[in-house]
Amino acid sequence: MRLQNLLYVAALCGSSAAKTTSVPTRDIIAHTQQGAVRGVQVHDRVDAFLGVPFAQPPVGKLRFQPPQALQHAQFDKSRQPFNATKLGPACYQFNYNMILGESARTSTRESEDCLTLNVYVPKSKRGSNRTAKKLPVYIWAYGGGFGEGSNSVPLYNPTNFVAESKDIIVITLNYRLNIFGFPNSPALRHQNLGLRDQRTAVEWLRDNIASFGGDPRRMVWGGQSAGADSGHAMVYAYPRDPIISALLLQSGTVEIVNGRKTDADFEFKRVAGVVGCASSDRGKELECMRGIDADRLKHAISNNTLNRFGSPYGGMPMADDVTLFTNEEYAKRGKAGHFARLPTLMGMTLNEGDAVTNWDPVKGVNKNVSRIITETAFECNMAAESGYRALHGVPVWRYLYKGVFPEVTTYPWARSYHGADIPLLMGTYELMANNNTGHGDHRTIKDASRFLQHLFAAFIRDPVHGLERSYKLPTYRPNSTTLVELFKDNKPTLTRTHATENPACAHPTPIPWDAFN
């Protein structure tokens, strides 16, 4: 394991190893509006501020409520800097049998008090975070079908990316999941609390990122799967005030959520019945649910029923016409250009469905079902959304990830599956060394990881011109040679191919969701 990984684990665990490391210690302090925050060195070129709250704990009467802003100087009440040297708790969730393996599971305990973010800051050549020029910021949100995931997942640790980029600050954030984040009770005035958590985190960063050396005018929202869906939802929900300056979407668009308007609270009602809170008076039902122990609520969620993302049900985003709309409405708004016109880099893996549908460790997946899911849920939506941006003159690039690297291919039957790009982007592929397909050529995946990191970094630094200047990539145009293929034949290169519309998108095949059960 690399030295930086050892330092990271030692720092996060608070073990004696952190005290005996040979890396020089120093006071790592940032001054936020809430007060001083003490960070930790996690790499010889990276400092981190871990588990930093961006909202009040959503507990007690604040359960099922929108996130509440922190008070000014809230951290100063203890008269000591806030200790941001350890990762915070994960939000309550169920972990499904993920193709990425154990390294994709949260490494911290679960709690309702989970609204925290991590700030990873590159050090300047002088060894200081205090750079005269404010740095671009990459906000990365985890996926997991809005039912699982956290910023403490080892595979999502961006330390290597920050060290490799040298001039990009990376943020990883938590947001409430399942019934805690998406209760959908009609007794509530505000819905989609998990999406509102994300917006609150962005607002906190707007007000505080300069304290860490970041530029609040250059914050790029990134994320994979549900994390990408969420960022994409923001440009429709806040067209005049997105705060973020660009989008970098991995395997996700807002249409995949397919938020419903009717019967959106069926899971809330079911869980209420299980824990003894069922009532025809929905207000009383809600208050009863607020008083139920969080662990009991969690275990009332069926871990056998999977949502359309392959994650346990417990509540999904609903179309509230504020934070999320119906797919029909997105089509209207997209065609009319009614969204924040931010530069966008979006892409998908060649075989998304391999990890999204039900699969067997030995038999693998039904490749026909995998193909239908890949086309209908990912390719067609991404083609439509990139087309809307091209239509309205918004800088947009679209890529197709084709790599199948043994180090991150956990089963022999797996291809370029949903999530296969994450360990390359973060540089955490070594955590997946114990897989079922052998170790492959370490040099190959190392080069591939750096290639993907540099490609994304070029966009993050300059979302309008970075890809054109560094890689001579023209913006995407339908029916032209502007679709970018990554890692063809596992080579760390990109090639341009013709962006031909898939005939399946004209008449999409209904996804056989029973394949999940």
N, C-alpha and C positions, 0 to 999 in steps of 0.2 A: 504493500500500500504506500502511496506517496506520502511525503512528509506533511504536506498541507492537509491531507485527510486525517493523519494522526493528530495534528494540532487541532483540527476542527472537532474531532470526536472528544478529545481531552477537554477542550474549552466548553463544549456543550454539556458534557456530563458532569462538569465541575469536579473531576477526579483529581487525585494527587498528581496524575501525569501532567495536568495543566500547570502545576506549580514547578515541575521539574524540567519543563521544556527548555531547550537551549536558546529559544528565540527571546531576545531582550524584551522585558516588560516595560510599559510606559503607560501614562494616564491617557486613555482614549476617550475624550469627552466631546459631546455635541450639545449645543444649547438650543433647545426647542422652545416653543411658546409655553409648553407645560413645565419647562425646567430643564436642568442638566440631565444628560443621559450618558452613562458609562458603557463603552463597548469593549470588545475583545479582539485580539489579533488571531486570525484563523489561517493565515498564510503569510509568507514573508513579504507579499505584495498586497495583502488584503486585510482590512479591518472590518468587523461586523458589529452591528448593534442589533441584538436579537430579542425577540419577544417584546417589542415596544408597543404599548397600547395605542390605538388610534380612536377608540371610542370607549364609553363607559361599559363595564361588564353587563351583558344583557341577561341579568339574573333577577329572581324575585318578580317584582311588578314590571320589570323591563323585559321579561320573557315574552316573546311574540310581539315585541314592539320594535319600531324602527330604531336604528342605532342612534345613541345620544352622544353629542360632542363632549369631548373632555373639557374640563374647566381650565381656564388660564392659570398657569403656575401650579397645576395640580401635582406635578412631581416634586415640587419644592417643599411640600408640606412636611416631608420626612427630614428635611434639611440635609439630605444626602443625595447625590446623583442617583437617578433611577438605574438599577442594576440591569443592564441589557447584555449580559454575558452568557445567557442560556436561552434556548428556544422556549417559547411559551407552549401551553397545552394546545392540543388539537381540538377542533369542535367535535361534538358528538357525532358518531357515524358508525356504519357497519363497513367492514372490509370484505369485499367480494374476492373470489379466487382470480386474481389478476395475472395476466400473461407476463407482466413485467417482474413478477416474483416478489420476494420478501422485501427487497430494497425499495419497493414502491409503497410500503406501508408506513404509517406514521410512527415516529420514534419517541413520541412523548405521550403522556397520559391525556385523557379526554376530559373536557370541562366545558360548561356553558360560558365560562369566562375565558374566551378564546380569541377575542377580536384584537389580534396583535399583528405586527408586520416585522420583517427583518430587513435591515439596510446593509448591503455589502458594498464597501467603498474601496476603490483602488488607491494605493498610496502613491504620492508623487515621488520623483527621483530623490527628493530630499527626505523621504520617509515620513511625510506629513500628509494629512488629509486636507490641509488648508491650501487649496490651489487658488490662484488668482482668477482663473477662468472656470466658471461653473460648468460642471460636466453633464452630459446627457444622462437621462434616467430611463431604465428599462423595468417596467412593472410587469412581473410575471405571475399569472394566476393559474393554479392547478386545475386539472380536470377531475373527473370522477362522477359525472352524471348528476351533479348537485346532491349526491348522497354520500360521498366519501372524498378524502384528500386533505392535505394540510401542508403548511409551509415547513413542517419538520420532517417531511419525507426525505430520507437520505438521497434518493435518486434525483431530487429536485434542488439539491444544494448547488447554488451557482458560483461558488468560490472559484472554481477553475475557469469559468467563463470570464469573471471579473479580472482575474490575474492575467488571462490571455489578452483581453481587450485593452487593459491598462488605463482606459479613460472612460469607462462606463460604470455608473452606479446601478446596481440591480436591487430591486425590491421584490420580496415574496410576501404574500399576505394571506391571512385566513379570512374566511367568510362562513357564516352559518349555513348548515346543510340540512337536508331532509326536513322533518317536521319542525325543527327549531328555526330553520331559515325560510321554509315555504309552507306554513301551516294552512294558508288559503281559507281560513275561517271567515264566513260572511260577517261575523261579529267584529272583525278588525277593520279599522279605517284605512290601513296601509298594508299592502301585500308585498310579496317578493323581498323579504327582509334581507336575504343573502345578497341580492343584487344591490340593495341599498347599503349594505355593509361595504361593498366594493366602492361605491361612489363616495362614502364617507372616508374611506382610506385615501382615495385620490384627493379629496378636499384637504385632508390632513397633510398629505405630501405637498400639495400646492403651498400650504402655509409654512411648512417646516423643512422641506428638502434642502433649501439653501444652507441650512445649518450643518448639513452633512457634506456640503460641497456640490450639490446638484442644482440644476437649472430648472425651475418650475415651469418654464416655457418650452422645455424640451423633454417632456415625459411621454414615452411611447408605451402604450398598453400592449402587452403580449400575454400569451397564455396558450394552453393546449386544451382541446376538447371543450368542456364546459367553461374553462377559463377563457377560451377564445370566443365562445358564444356570448359570454357576459360582456366582454369588451365591445363586441360588435353591437350588442343591444344598446350600449351607451350612446353610440353616435346617432341612433334613432330617438332615444329617450331625451337626450340633451343636445339637440342639433345646434343651438345657439351658444351653449356653454359647455362643451365637452371636457374642458380643462386639459385633457390629454392632447398631444399634438400629432399623433400618428397611431396606426394599428399594425400589429404583427401577429397574424392569426395562424396558429398551427391546428389543423384538423378541426375547424369549427366555424360555423356561421350561426347567426341567431335563428335561422329557420329550423335548425335541427331540434331546437327546444320544442317547437310546435305547441306553444302555450295554449291551453284550453280556457274557454270562458265558462262553460257550463260543467257542473259536477266536479269542479276543481278541488273541492274539499272532501272528496270521498275517502281519502286516506286519513284525514283528520277525524272524520266521523267514526271510521273503523277503529282507530287507535283509542278514541274517547270511549267507545264501547268496551274495549278490552280492559281499560283501567278504571272503569266504573264512573265515567263522567258523561255518558250519553244523556242528552236532554233535548226536548223539542225547543227549549229556550236556548238559542245558540249563545247568548251572552253568558248565561249560567254555565253552559258547557265550557266556554273559553276560560272563565275564571276558575273552574274546577281543574282544567288542564294546567293552568299556571301553578297550581299547588301540588301537582304530582312530582315526585322525585324524578330527576332527569334520567337516572339509570333505568327506572321503571318505564319511562316513556320510550327510551331507546329499545328496550327489549320487547316492547309491544309492537314494534315495527317488524313486519315479516321479513326475515332474511332469505326467504325462498322466492319471493316475488320480485322480479327484476324490472326496472324501467327500461326505456328504449335505449339507454346508454349501457346496459348491462350492469347497473348498480342497484343495490336494494332500494325498493320503494320506501317512502316515508314522507313524501311531499316533493312536488316539482314546481318550477316557476309557472305561474298562470298569467294569462293575458289580462292585465289590469288596466290597459290603455294608458299607463303612465310610465312604468319601467319596461313593460313588455307588451307587444301587440300580437295579433294573429298573423299567420303567414300571408293571408290574403291582403292584410293591411301593409305588411312589409313589401309585398310586390308593388302595391300602388305607390308607396313612398319611395321605393327604390327607383322605379321608372321616372317618377317626377323629380327626383333629386332632393327629396326632403329628408336629408340626413346631414350630419356634420361632415364636410368634405375634406377628410383628412387623408394624407398619403397612406397607402395600405400595401403591405406585403402579406399575401395569404397563400397557403398551400396545404397539401394533404399527402398522405402516404398512398402508395399504389394499391394496397390491400387493406384498407381501414377495417373492413368487416371481419378480418381474421381475429381481431381481439374484442370486437363489439358483440358479435353473436355468441351463442352458447358454443363451447368447445370442449373437447375431451383431450386429456394429456397424451393419449396414445393415438386415438383415431383422428384427432384434429377437428377441423370444421367442415361443414357443408359448404363447399366452395361456391355453389350456385347462390346460396343464401348470402354468403360473404360478398359476392359480386353485386347482388341487388342492393345490399345495405351501402356498399361503397359508392355505387352510382347514385342511388336515390337520396341518401342522407347527406352525402359529402360532395361528390363531384357536381351534381346538378345545381345544388345550392351555391357552391363556390363559383361555378361558371356564371350563374345569374348575378351574384353580387359583384363579381369583378366586372361583369358587363355593365352594370349600372354605373360603376365608377368611370369606366372608360367612356360611356355615353355622355357623362357630364364633365369630362375633362379633369377628373381627379387622378393624380398619379397612382397607379396600381400595378403591382407585379404579382404574378401567379406562378407557383411552382408545384412540381410533382416529385416527391421523395421516393426513390426506387431502390435504395440500399437494403441489402439483406446481409448484415454482418454477423458472423457466428457468435461473437462475444455478447451480443444483445439479442440473439435469437434463441429463446429459451426452449423451444421445441422444434424438432426437425421439420415439421409440417408448416411452421410459421413462415410467412413471407414478410413483405413490408407492412407490418401490422400497425394498428392504431397505437401510437405512443412509442414506436421504435426510434423516433428521432430525438426523444427527450434526453437519453443518456449521452448522445453525441453532442447535443447543444450544451448541456451542463458540464460535460467532461467527466461524467460519473460512471462511464461504462465499465470501469474496473470493478464496481460493486456488483456487476452481473457476471463475474468471471465463472461462477459455478453454474453453468447452464448445461443443457442436454445436447449441445451440438459441437462442443469442442471450443478451444480458445481462439482458433484462427490466427491470423497474422497481426500481432500487436501493432506493428508499424502502420499497417493499413488503416486500422480503426483510429489510431492516434491522428494520422493525417486527415482522415475524414472528419473527425471531431473538430480539429482546428479549422478545417475548411468551412464547416457549417457555422462555427462561431464567428469567423471573420466575415462571412457573408451577411449574417444577421447584424453584426456590429456595424458594417458599412451602412446599412439601412438606418439603424438606431442613431448613428452620428448625424446623418443627413438624409432624412426620409424622402426628400424631393430629388436629390441628385446623387446620393451615395452609390446606388447600384449602377447607375449609368457611368459614373466616373471611375469606379473601381473595377467593374465587371463588364462594362459596355452593354448593359442590358437595357433595351428600350422598354417603355411601359407596355403593359398588356393591351392587346387589341384582339377581340374575337375574330376567328377565321384568318389569323395571320401567324407568322412564325415568331410568336412571343411567349409561348408557354415554356417555362424553364424546367428541364429535367435535371434532378440532382442524383449523383452517385449511380449513374448508369454503369452496369458491370462492376459495381462497388468501387469505382474510381473516384477520387476526390476532385471531381470536375463538374461543370454544368454545361448543358447543351440546350440549344433552343430548338423547339419543335413546333409543328403547326397546331394551333389551338382550334381543333375541329370539334364542333358540338356533337356530343354523344346523342345518337338518335333516341336512346332510352329516356333522355330528359324531356322530350316532347310528350311522351306518354309514359310516365314513371310506373314501374311495376310496384304494386303495394308491397310494403315490407312485411314478411311473415313473422310478426312479433311473437307468435307462439314458439318460434325457434329459440326464444330465450328461456323457456320454461322446461 
